[in-house]
Amino acid sequence: MKKSLTLFMILLMVSMGGYTQEFDSLAQTPPMGWNSWNKFGCDVSEELIREMADAMVESGMKDAGYEYVVIDDCWQIERDEEGNIVADPERFPSGMKALADYIHSKGLKFGIYSCAGSKTCQGRPGSRGHEFQDARQYAQWGVDYLKYDWCYNEGQKAEAAYSTMSDALRASGRPIVFSLCEWGDNEPWEWARDIGHLWRTTHDIRDCFDCKINWGGVGVLQILDQQVGLARYAGPGHWNDPDMLEIGNGGMTETEYKSHFSLWAMLAAPLMAGNDLRNMDASTTEILTNKEVIAVNQDPLGRQGIKYLDMGAHEVWVKLLENDELAVCFLNREDEPWEMDYDWQRITLYHGGRAVGFDDPWFTMKDLWKHEVIGTTRERLTETIPGHGVLMLRLTPEKQ
């Protein structure tokens, strides 16, 4: 009996070693997909999720790089006599395995939600005490992504609680992206790199550009400010997560939504859409499928952008890209237009371990929203940036 148990443990450790390697190789660029919460809250069903998967393909979002379809809270209703998590039979009559199979048939990946506490944020059964059981269930269903919340945590230590689920996912037999959602309260950027693939850095986003909701929800600019100083913690396989996208939900202007998308791309943030994909207008589709902006987000170098210049109402954000390229985003935080006059030759960056002035070499500037080259860094850059707007550029060194 003792020899059999020892052999079992050895086999388990070998198996987990393989799964650990697969787990660690996930999310080499920021995950892209869609999540149900921002638009639908608890009003989720298998019909809705199937329609979102269809729309992700038909709208061109799949071709643009979006792949995860994630159900947030309220899909679960109870646990059975053996403690297994049970999906709401009225809203998900075919079950989660059938839904995952449908999403996979579209060439997409399936994501799900749970919580490190005894209950989820909406009072459904959480995973505390059932981590390994739930992870095995997710693997059997074909889950590819887990968002793991922090409500009803009952005084647990965040690092320990999230480590337990991380271990459970590694042992489940299926590579599953692990998204930690403890709102940045315990500074997960300091400890979560070896636990999960992304971690929330703020409280929940709201569909507004410059606002603060009393109970903790925040707007785009408030979230942006909280990302300063976090760039060194991000990279392939481990990302700061400033929360999901609000583009298309109606609370901001087209200019503000373009800024929202541009800034999240500069931050190397996960791009998780949160709107109704079935009835997007042309503007929303254009923003969410802008492949040149997405390419900045998905750049293989995996560097998070930094706030390079802070001029109060005006900021300059810079993101280092592979092949000695740069993304530069000029942000106008105020309501009135910014008549910008920028002298590149007065700026020096450090890229590739060396100081780079914009006159050595010269850079070609491409406007990623106009999709056209607008000049080089030989000349001063003069542009009018609307209130709450951005000018987002990709800078490519000219061949010597």
Number of C-alpha atoms within 10 A of each C-alpha: 6 7 8 9 10 11 12 12 12 12 12 12 13 12 15 20 14 14 20 19 12 15 25 21 14 19 21 18 22 28 26 23 23 27 27 23 19 21 15 14 14 15 13 19 18 21 12 18 22 17 15 22 27 18 18 24 18 13 17 15 23 21 13 18 17 23 25 26 28 26 26 23 24 23 23 21 14 15 14 9 7 7 12 14 20 16 18 18 13 10 17 19 14 12 16 23 17 15 21 23 16 18 24 19 11 15 12 21 22 27 25 21 20 28 29 28 22 19 20 24 18 13 14 18 20 29 22 22 14 16 22 20 17 22 25 20 18 24 18 14 17 23 26 22 22 25 21 25 26 24 19 18 20 12 7 14 11 20 15 11 17 27 16 17 26 25 16 19 29 24 23 22 20 20 23 28 24 25 24 28 26 23 20 18 13 13 16 24 21 10 13 21 19 11 23 27 29 29 28 23 25 24 19 19 22 22 20 22 23 17 15 17 12 7 8 12 16 22 20 26 18 17 23 17 10 13 19 12 10 17 19 12 17 23 22 20 21 26 33 30 27 27 23 22 26 25 26 25 17 12 14 17 15 16 14 21 28 25 26 25 23 25 24 25 25 26 31 29 27 25 25 23 25 21 23 20 22 15 12 16 10 8 14 18 17 15 21 24 19 18 17 17 26 24 14 28 31 26 20 15 15 24 25 26 30 20 21 14 13 11 9 9 12 16 16 18 19 22 26 24 25 14 10 12 16 22 23 24 26 22 24 26 21 15 11 12 15 21 12 15 11 14 14 18 15 9 12 13 15 10 16 12 7 8 11 16 18 21 17 15 15 21 22 19 22 20 19 21 17 11 12 11 14 13 14 20 22 16 13 14 15 11 13 14 18 19 16 25 26 27 21 26 26 22 23 19 19 11 7 6
